[in-house]
Amino acid sequence: MGFTIRPYQPADLPELYRICLLTGDSGADASGLYRDPELLGHFYAAPYAIREPDLTFVLTDVQGVCGYVLGCRDSYDFAAWMENEWLPPLRQKYPLPPEGDTSRDAAMIRLIHKGYIPSRWARAYPAHLHIDLLPRAQGQGLGRKLMNTFLERLCEFKVRGVHLGVGRRNVGAVAFYRRVGFELLEEFPWGFEYGLKLEG
Ligand SMILES: CC(C)(COP(=O)(O)OP(=O)(O)OC[C@H]1O[C@@H](n2cnc3c(N)ncnc32)[C@H](O)[C@@H]1OP(=O)(O)O)[C@@H](O)C(=O)NCCC(=O)NCCS
């Protein structure tokens, strides 16, 4: 009730960071797990909105932004941009932690230094995406609507497929991706990759 999907605007960026954190523990609130509240968003939300704003959509209600879908149309191009533009200043800001640091912050900082490496499925399914809704927006068909908005835009861009990764603890998201038409591509110790062919 009272939800709207609209294109991303630059002023939404702090909300993307916030939602990324509030859904960052396999779909649940990760804010107790990180000392730095921006680390997850630096990798999993902000770069997409900044590089591909025309592929970023937000869900809003009277309280404000309560969900998003974002991604890239070509994972190899995105990886190159991450390496050349987005990650270098973050690597300066967050030096590599000592080996013995097992905190979640340290793990994210190591990921920032490792960089984004495209899935082997990115050749056949070039795009990838992330979708996150706050609890007040979940379970009402809005994730499906956001996903359809994103997929329609990919079709307009003539993209021929999209893939995504989901952790095995996130059983709700796995069920969602299957219901909205994604097929299992590969199983990993950490979770699954799903894909969807498009008429690109
Ligand atoms: C996963 C998520 C995007 C799904 O969006 P949603 O709005 O809750 O899902 P919808 O209401 O649009 O559901 C669409 C379909 O998926 C199914 N589905 C959604 N969540 C489900 C769940 N937890 N368990 C079982 N089925 C589920 C619905 O039953 C529905 O099926 P139907 O349309 O055939 O009846 C959303 O719940 C979310 O953002 N969760 C937290 C963050 C997260 O986990 N993101 C994914 C990270 S990989």
The ligand as an SDF file (V2000), in Angstrom:
LIG
                    3D

 48 50  0  0  0  0  0  0  0  0999 V2000
   14.3370  -11.4770   -1.2700 C   0  0  0  0  0  0  0  0  0  0  0  0
   13.4440  -10.2580   -1.5610 C   0  0  0  0  0  0  0  0  0  0  0  0
   14.1120   -9.3710   -2.6150 C   0  0  0  0  0  0  0  0  0  0  0  0
   12.0990  -10.7610   -2.1140 C   0  0  0  0  0  0  0  0  0  0  0  0
   11.2550   -9.6500   -2.3140 O   0  0  0  0  0  0  0  0  0  0  0  0
    9.7570   -9.6950   -1.7610 P   0  0  0  0  0  0  0  0  0  0  0  0
    9.0940   -8.4360   -2.1200 O   0  0  0  0  0  0  0  0  0  0  0  0
    9.8070  -10.0500   -0.3150 O   0  0  0  0  0  0  0  0  0  0  0  0
    9.1470  -10.9180   -2.5980 O   0  0  0  0  0  0  0  0  0  0  0  0
    7.7420  -10.9040   -3.3570 P   0  0  0  0  0  0  0  0  0  0  0  0
    6.6590  -10.6110   -2.3690 O   0  0  0  0  0  0  0  0  0  0  0  0
    7.8080  -10.0530   -4.5680 O   0  0  0  0  0  0  0  0  0  0  0  0
    7.6380  -12.4530   -3.7610 O   0  0  0  0  0  0  0  0  0  0  0  0
    7.7530  -12.9180   -5.1010 C   0  0  0  0  0  0  0  0  0  0  0  0
    7.6210  -14.4260   -5.0730 C   0  0  0  0  0  0  0  0  0  0  0  0
    8.7200  -14.9880   -4.3230 O   0  0  0  0  0  0  0  0  0  0  0  0
    8.2410  -15.7520   -3.2390 C   0  0  0  0  0  0  0  0  0  0  0  0
    9.0240  -15.4360   -2.0460 N   0  0  0  0  0  0  0  0  0  0  0  0
    9.5080  -14.2430   -1.6710 C   0  0  0  0  0  0  0  0  0  0  0  0
   10.1360  -14.3330   -0.4840 N   0  0  0  0  0  0  0  0  0  0  0  0
   10.0130  -15.6210   -0.0920 C   0  0  0  0  0  0  0  0  0  0  0  0
   10.4020  -16.3340    1.0650 C   0  0  0  0  0  0  0  0  0  0  0  0
   11.0660  -15.7260    2.0620 N   0  0  0  0  0  0  0  0  0  0  0  0
   10.1120  -17.6410    1.1460 N   0  0  0  0  0  0  0  0  0  0  0  0
    9.4370  -18.2800    0.1550 C   0  0  0  0  0  0  0  0  0  0  0  0
    9.0170  -17.6360   -0.9840 N   0  0  0  0  0  0  0  0  0  0  0  0
    9.2980  -16.3250   -1.0850 C   0  0  0  0  0  0  0  0  0  0  0  0
    6.8190  -15.2590   -2.9810 C   0  0  0  0  0  0  0  0  0  0  0  0
    6.0190  -16.2930   -2.4030 O   0  0  0  0  0  0  0  0  0  0  0  0
    6.3620  -14.8800   -4.3630 C   0  0  0  0  0  0  0  0  0  0  0  0
    5.8910  -16.0050   -5.0560 O   0  0  0  0  0  0  0  0  0  0  0  0
    4.5580  -15.8960   -6.0070 P   0  0  0  0  0  0  0  0  0  0  0  0
    4.5910  -14.5120   -6.6230 O   0  0  0  0  0  0  0  0  0  0  0  0
    4.7560  -16.9490   -6.9920 O   0  0  0  0  0  0  0  0  0  0  0  0
    3.4230  -16.0650   -5.0740 O   0  0  0  0  0  0  0  0  0  0  0  0
   13.1540   -9.4400   -0.2630 C   0  0  0  0  0  0  0  0  0  0  0  0
   12.4290  -10.2310    0.6430 O   0  0  0  0  0  0  0  0  0  0  0  0
   14.4000   -8.8960    0.3950 C   0  0  0  0  0  0  0  0  0  0  0  0
   14.8860   -7.8640   -0.0020 O   0  0  0  0  0  0  0  0  0  0  0  0
   14.9080   -9.5820    1.4380 N   0  0  0  0  0  0  0  0  0  0  0  0
   16.0240   -9.0770    2.2290 C   0  0  0  0  0  0  0  0  0  0  0  0
   17.2850   -8.8080    1.4290 C   0  0  0  0  0  0  0  0  0  0  0  0
   17.7350   -9.9920    0.6280 C   0  0  0  0  0  0  0  0  0  0  0  0
   17.7670  -11.1180    1.0880 O   0  0  0  0  0  0  0  0  0  0  0  0
   18.1130   -9.7010   -0.6260 N   0  0  0  0  0  0  0  0  0  0  0  0
   18.6600  -10.7050   -1.5330 C   0  0  0  0  0  0  0  0  0  0  0  0
   20.1220  -10.8430   -1.3130 C   0  0  0  0  0  0  0  0  0  0  0  0
   20.8340  -12.0900   -2.3920 S   0  0  0  0  0  0  0  0  0  0  0  0
  1  2  1  0
  2  3  1  0
  2  4  1  0
  2 36  1  0
  4  5  1  0
  5  6  1  0
  6  7  2  0
  6  8  1  0
  6  9  1  0
  9 10  1  0
 10 11  2  0
 10 12  1  0
 10 13  1  0
 13 14  1  0
 14 15  1  0
 15 16  1  0
 15 30  1  0
 16 17  1  0
 17 18  1  0
 17 28  1  0
 18 19  1  0
 18 27  1  0
 19 20  2  0
 20 21  1  0
 21 22  1  0
 21 27  2  0
 22 23  1  0
 22 24  2  0
 24 25  1  0
 25 26  2  0
 26 27  1  0
 28 29  1  0
 28 30  1  0
 30 31  1  0
 31 32  1  0
 32 33  2  0
 32 34  1  0
 32 35  1  0
 36 37  1  0
 36 38  1  0
 38 39  2  0
 38 40  1  0
 40 41  1  0
 41 42  1  0
 42 43  1  0
 43 44  2  0
 43 45  1  0
 45 46  1  0
 46 47  1  0
 47 48  1  0
M  END
$$$$
